[in-house]
Amino acid sequence: MLIITGQAEYAPTDLRVNAIVPRQIETPALEKLIEVQSITHGMDEAQMRQMGIQRILLRRYAAPTEIADVGLWLCSTDSSFVNSHDLVVDGGRMMG
């Protein structure tokens, strides 16, 4: 868990400290990673992409908007009791 100096002092205020921990997001950076890994492992890019997806319980990569939505939720009053949390947004990758 990420600990911010002074986090305990902010607890009584409305300031909350959380972290979003995203994994494989459909971005140009992911496409480049798949390209490089496919070359490194001597695989076709489609095979490498499928291999990565198979490690995710939801069987797909995240859309950038899905990560943004988590940030919006953390900024909303709907998450008002969430504090000092590393929120892993990985489609179940850690479980897969």
C-alpha positions as CSV (number, residue, x, y, z in Angstrom):
1,M,0.0,0.0,0.0
2,L,1.2,3.5,-0.9
3,I,1.6,5.5,2.3
4,I,1.7,9.3,2.0
5,T,3.5,11.2,4.7
6,G,0.8,13.0,6.8
7,Q,-2.0,10.8,5.5
8,A,-3.2,10.1,9.1
9,E,-3.4,13.9,9.8
10,Y,-5.7,14.3,6.8
11,A,-8.1,11.6,7.8
12,P,-10.4,13.9,9.8
13,T,-10.7,16.2,6.8
14,D,-12.5,15.7,3.5
15,L,-9.1,14.8,1.8
16,R,-8.9,11.2,0.9
17,V,-5.7,9.5,-0.5
18,N,-6.2,6.6,-2.9
19,A,-4.3,5.2,-5.8
20,I,-5.6,3.7,-9.1
21,V,-3.5,0.7,-10.2
22,P,-4.5,0.0,-13.8
23,R,-3.2,-2.9,-15.9
24,Q,-3.3,-3.5,-19.7
25,I,-5.2,-0.6,-21.2
26,E,-6.0,-0.4,-24.9
27,T,-3.5,2.4,-25.8
28,P,-0.7,2.8,-28.4
29,A,1.7,1.9,-25.6
30,L,0.1,-1.5,-25.2
31,E,0.2,-2.0,-28.9
32,K,3.9,-1.3,-28.9
33,L,4.5,-3.6,-26.0
34,I,2.6,-6.4,-27.8
35,E,4.7,-5.7,-30.9
36,V,8.0,-5.9,-29.0
37,Q,7.0,-8.9,-27.0
38,S,5.9,-10.8,-30.1
39,I,9.3,-10.2,-31.7
40,T,11.1,-11.1,-28.5
41,H,9.2,-14.4,-28.2
42,G,9.0,-15.2,-31.9
43,M,5.2,-15.0,-32.0
44,D,2.7,-13.4,-34.2
45,E,1.2,-10.2,-32.7
46,A,-2.3,-11.7,-32.7
47,Q,-1.0,-14.7,-30.7
48,M,0.7,-12.4,-28.2
49,R,-2.4,-10.3,-27.8
50,Q,-4.5,-13.4,-27.3
51,M,-2.0,-14.8,-24.7
52,G,-2.2,-11.5,-22.8
53,I,-6.0,-11.5,-22.9
54,Q,-6.2,-15.1,-21.6
55,R,-4.5,-13.9,-18.4
56,I,-7.4,-11.5,-17.7
57,L,-10.6,-13.0,-16.3
58,L,-12.8,-10.6,-18.3
59,R,-10.9,-11.8,-21.4
60,R,-10.3,-8.3,-22.8
61,Y,-8.1,-5.2,-22.2
62,A,-9.5,-2.1,-20.5
63,A,-10.7,0.9,-22.5
64,P,-9.1,4.1,-21.3
65,T,-12.5,5.4,-20.4
66,E,-13.0,2.5,-17.9
67,I,-9.9,3.7,-16.0
68,A,-11.1,7.3,-16.1
69,D,-14.5,6.2,-14.8
70,V,-12.7,4.8,-11.7
71,G,-11.0,8.1,-11.2
72,L,-14.4,9.9,-11.5
73,W,-15.9,7.5,-9.0
74,L,-13.1,8.1,-6.5
75,C,-13.7,11.9,-6.8
76,S,-17.4,11.5,-6.2
77,T,-19.4,11.3,-3.0
78,D,-20.2,7.7,-3.9
79,S,-16.8,6.7,-2.7
80,S,-16.7,9.0,0.4
81,F,-15.7,6.2,2.7
82,V,-12.9,4.9,0.5
83,N,-9.5,6.1,1.9
84,S,-5.9,4.8,1.9
85,H,-6.7,2.3,-0.8
86,D,-4.8,1.0,-3.8
87,L,-7.7,0.2,-6.3
88,V,-6.4,-2.4,-8.7
89,V,-8.3,-2.1,-12.0
90,D,-7.2,-5.1,-14.0
91,G,-10.3,-7.0,-15.1
92,G,-9.4,-9.9,-12.8
93,R,-5.8,-10.2,-14.0
94,M,-4.4,-10.7,-10.5
95,M,-6.8,-13.7,-10.1
96,G,-6.2,-15.2,-13.5
